[in-house]
Amino acid sequence: MKYCDFNGCSCKISKGRYCLEHAASKKQSKKKDIYHHENKPFYRTGAWKEVAEFVYQREGGCCQRCGKFVFGRRAHRHHVVPIRKNPLLKLDPNNIRLLCPKCHVIEENEDDNKKVFANYFN
């Protein structure tokens, strides 16, 4: 017997890392942490890689929100209209912005009303 690995839990378990309560919460949090998990195969296609490279070259490697130079894994391509809302736009370069990781998180978490309002005045 050993203790559950969850910080502060005093439950004893015979196998695995977590007690039943914390094993369930860990599975839920892992699902939330996976970025675009349903689209993962798409991001490995040659068509996506071509469009992603085109967007990077078009923007000169600079984040379209803050202007910071980004490269490699730090160069995120953001779909303005998410794939789940309109799959037809997933390879449209006009629907894709180059962002740094910090700006990408901000854009992903903005609510739709704010985006519509901002796009109306730009």
N, C-alpha and C positions, 0 to 999 in steps of 0.2 A: 504494500500500500504506500501511496505517496500523496502529497498535497496537490491540489489543482494549481496550475501555473498562472491563473488569473491573479493579478496583483491584489492582495488583501483577502483572498478567499481561503477559508479554513476547511473546506470539504476534502475528505480523503477519497482517492480514486484508486482502482486496481489496474486500469490500463488507459492509455491515451494521455493527453496533456491537460485536458480540462474536464471539470464536472459537467453534468448534463446541462445545467443552466448556462454556464459560460461557453460551452461548446456551441450551443445554438446561437448565442450572441456573436461569437467569433465568425461563424459562417455568414451571418447577415452582414457584418461589417466588411468582410472580404468582398462580397458581391457589390457593395457600394464603392469600394476602393478601385475596382477594375474599371479602367477608362475605356469607354466605347467597346465593351467586351463583345457585343453582338456584331460589331462591324470589323472585328480584328482581321478576319480573312481578307476583307476588301482592302485594308491598308497594306497588304502584302502583294497586291497585284501590280503588274507592270503599268497598267493604265493609270493607277493612282500615283505610282512613283514618277511617271512622266509629268502629270499635272502638278504634283507637289514640287518638282524641280522647276517647272515653268513659273509657278507662283514665287518661289524663292528668288529666281533670277529677275523676275519682273519687279520685285520689291528691293532688289539689291542687297538682300540679306538683313534688312532692317525691319524691326517690329513696326507694324502699321499703327500701333496705339501710342507707344512711348518713343519710338525712333532708335532704340538700342540695337546694336549689331548683334545678331544671333547666328549660330551655325551648329551643324551636327544635330544631336538630340535636343538641343535647346531651341531649335527652330521649329515651332509648332505651327501646323496649318489648321486654321479654325474655319469650320463651315458656318457661315452666317445663318443660313436656313439649315437646321440640322437634318441629317440623313433620314432620321425617323419621321420627320414632318414632310419631306419631299425627296424621295430617293432619286428622282430624275435630275436633281441638281448636284449630286455627289461628285461629278467630274467637271462641273462648270467652274472655270477659273474665276469668274466674276462672283461666285458664291464662296470663295475661299480667301481668307486673310492670313498673312504671315504674322505671328505673334511670338513674343517671348513667353516663357512659362508663367511668369507673374501676371501678365496681361491676359493670357489665355484663361487663367482661373477666374479673373474678374469678368471677362466676357461670358464665360460659361454660366456664371452665377447671376448675371444681370437678368432681370425679369423682362418678359416680352414687351410689355408696355414701354419700358424705358428705351429698348432698342428701336421700336417703331417711332417713338418721339424723336430720338437722336437722328435716325435716318431721314426723317421728314425735313429736318433743318440743315442737313449736310448736302 
